[in-house]
Amino acid sequence: MERKRFGVTYFLRKARTNKAGLTPILARITTNGISKEIYIQCSVPADKWNQSKERATGKDKLCQQVNSYLDDYRARIRAVRQELIAKGYEGNCIQIKERLQNPT
């Protein structure tokens, strides 16, 4: 039986920093060595991002909201994957990305 690998990581797209100093966060969904990236409609100042923890650092309200959103988004990705597997699909990153972008 083939082992199924699945992972979600967050990272900043520093080349897209806006005038306000906010940098968009992307989610990278990886299944069995294939990955897809998704803009998650969330931004944070680049100096308040800890890549090793994949979290915003700081105690201010923005950082708390960003971290809460990241937790919710990761849970949503996992729920979509479980839903796809329950329906008999493979649940790969392409299917997950399509379902997240077009929830029908």
C-alpha positions in Angstrom: 0.0 0.0 0.0 1.3 3.4 -1.0 2.0 5.9 1.8 0.1 9.1 1.4 2.1 12.3 2.4 0.3 15.5 3.2 1.5 18.8 4.5 0.6 22.5 4.8 3.2 25.2 5.2 2.9 29.0 5.3 5.4 31.5 3.9 5.6 35.2 2.9 5.8 36.5 -0.7 8.2 39.3 0.1 8.4 40.5 -3.5 4.7 41.6 -3.1 5.0 43.9 -0.1 2.6 46.8 -0.5 3.1 50.5 0.4 1.7 49.9 3.9 4.5 47.4 4.6 2.3 44.4 4.6 3.5 41.2 2.9 1.0 38.5 1.7 1.0 35.1 3.3 0.8 32.0 1.0 -0.1 28.5 1.9 1.7 25.6 0.2 -0.2 22.4 0.1 2.0 19.3 -0.6 0.7 15.8 -1.3 3.0 13.0 -2.3 5.8 15.4 -3.4 3.5 17.7 -5.5 2.8 21.1 -4.2 0.4 24.0 -5.0 0.5 27.5 -3.6 -2.6 29.5 -2.6 -2.9 33.2 -1.6 -4.9 33.1 1.6 -6.0 36.8 1.6 -4.0 37.6 4.7 -1.0 39.9 5.2 1.5 40.7 7.9 4.5 43.0 8.3 7.6 41.0 7.2 9.5 41.9 10.4 6.8 40.3 12.5 7.0 36.9 10.7 8.8 33.9 12.1 9.3 31.4 9.3 10.5 28.5 11.4 7.2 28.7 13.4 5.1 29.8 10.4 3.5 32.3 12.7 3.3 36.1 13.2 5.3 37.1 16.3 4.1 39.8 18.6 1.3 40.4 21.1 -0.6 43.1 19.1 -4.1 42.6 17.8 -3.0 42.1 14.1 -0.6 39.3 15.0 -3.2 37.5 17.0 -5.8 37.9 14.2 -3.3 36.6 11.7 -2.4 33.5 13.8 -6.0 32.8 14.4 -6.8 33.0 10.7 -3.8 30.7 9.9 -5.1 28.1 12.4 -8.6 28.3 10.9 -7.3 28.1 7.3 -5.2 25.0 8.1 -8.2 23.4 9.7 -10.3 24.2 6.6 -7.6 22.6 4.3 -7.7 19.4 6.4 -11.5 19.4 6.4 -11.6 19.7 2.6 -9.0 16.9 2.2 -11.0 14.6 4.5 -14.2 15.5 2.6 -12.6 14.6 -0.8 -11.2 11.3 0.6 -14.6 10.4 2.0 -16.2 11.0 -1.4 -13.7 8.6 -3.0 -11.3 11.1 -4.5 -7.6 11.0 -4.1 -7.5 14.2 -2.1 -4.4 15.6 -3.8 -3.2 19.2 -3.7 -4.8 20.2 -7.0 -8.2 19.0 -5.9 -7.9 20.7 -2.5 -6.9 24.0 -4.2 -9.8 23.8 -6.6 -12.2 23.1 -3.8 -10.9 26.0 -1.6 -11.1 28.5 -4.5 -14.5 27.3 -5.7 -16.5 25.9 -2.8 -19.7 24.5 -4.3 
